Amino acid sequence: MKLFGWIRGGGQSARTAKERLQLVLVHDRADLSPGKLAALKDDLIAVLSKHIEIDIRAVHVELTRERDRQRLVADIPLAPPRARRREAS
Amino acid sequence: MTGKVLTITSGKGGVGKTTATANLGVALASAGARVVCIDADIGLRNLDVVLGLENRIVYDLVDIVEGRCKVRQAMIKDKRLSDLYLIPAAQTRDKTAVSPRDMIRLADELRAEFDWIIIDSPAGIERGFRNAIAPADIVLIVTNPEVSAVRDADRIIGLIEAEEKGPAKLVVNRVKPEMVRRGDMLSTEDILEVLAIELIGIVPDDESVTVSTNQGAPVALDTRSRAGKAFRDIARRLNGEEVAFESLDSRDGFLGRLSRLVKPGGGA
């Protein structure tokens, strides 16, 4: 049993715990669950798409945490120029 | 004499609030302070059994608040330490029987007679928690090196700041140094990095805590216990002493020291 636990833990589970903890706290502190963040991302894409053509599949929206401030970071790549030109013509 | 009110809380249940309360009471009283511990966990009374005073209860906190007895009548004197007292929780009522204002009034009355008034908060973030922190001058948050307990501690830190009772101080309880070293348990450094809060104690997981709780004699009375030492160190820090945090390296003795010399900085 002990041996089995050791093999499964493998000396890495503390790192996993820390990463999970940091992620869950970022969402807790912002009072924005991962599900709500996904909905926000969809709304953001819908609004932006009215004005500019974006590469929807490459959009990343996430909460990050610095010392004492939380940040909503959105990385929104535009659609490749060729695709844009083609659709414009 | 103007006593300080120290509230022990955690959010999550079962992390060691009551054990910490009993041991800090014992440690502070052993160091010569006059101490009263209040069990604010109404309906789930337990501080009495951890202190070994369960057979002496006549009146309780709700009896005081509802005027059925004087404060002094509900205070139970400890068996071992002449300057340690307990005000037990009621067992058959619920948390709404007491209000934050009642707690402030009671604490203010006790401040005149005691150096420390230690309040054992119930788990949760509702009425019982609000009662416990209402009169607090200092709040200690107890957590364990687990995702769930640290998450709840973070929530509690926010609530304490919102009530302007902060900054709270952290006690990391039930640390298993061997698991931390192996990388299978959150280290105190990990927890502090995530919570950004001041540390006041690291208590190792120690079988002597279970034994002492079985006997109703808090482990801080046991000079050989590592957990007891950790609680006594917290008491000294509360009294303003600078006490270094002990490295919880279990490789004590010659071989342990040798292995640390051979591999410096390898531990947690």
Interface residues (C-beta under 8 A of the other chain):
Chain A: W6 G9 G10 G11 Q12 S13 A14 R15 A17 K18 R20 L21 Q22 V24 L25 D28 R29 R67 D68
Chain B: E146 V147 V150 R151 D154 R155 G158 M179 V180 R182 G183 D184 M185 L186 S187 D190 V194 A196
